[in-house]
Amino acid sequence: MTINEVSQRYGITSSTLRYYERSGMIPPVSRTAGGTRCYQEEDLRWVELALCMRSAGLPVEGITEYVRLTQLGDSTLTERLDLLRRQREVLKEQQAQILATMERLNDKIARYEETMKAKGLIPVCSEHS
């Protein structure tokens, strides 16, 4: 696949794909004799992993470290597992913070809706009604 096809497939820019490769977030992509990037299935799996890890909040340095460790082989399995477990803990903390924020917002919304109902006003949009 060309860089434009990969860009369209994943909804990211060609510049982003070049950055992923340049920064080490994905291993170097094979190229044609003319120097054009030619993404293979393995390259696409790396792009998908980079996108997943970015959405999990892993910083660029963490992703490049994971790629580096992977390329070193099975002797780094423990280190890779630790890296992923640490990020999972970060996500769990973020999830707890989001849930607490949602609860607070829900309470605030409910109070406004009760006040408006008591005053005979109808909320414009309400999930609780």
Buried (B, 14 or more C-beta within 10 A) or exposed (E): BEBEEBBEEBEBEBEBBBBBBEBBBBBEBEEEEEEEBEBEEEBBEBBEBBBEBBEBEBEBEBBBBBBBBBEEEEEBEEBBEEBBEEBEEEBEEEEEEEEEEEEEEEEEBEEBBEEBEEEEEEBEEEEEE
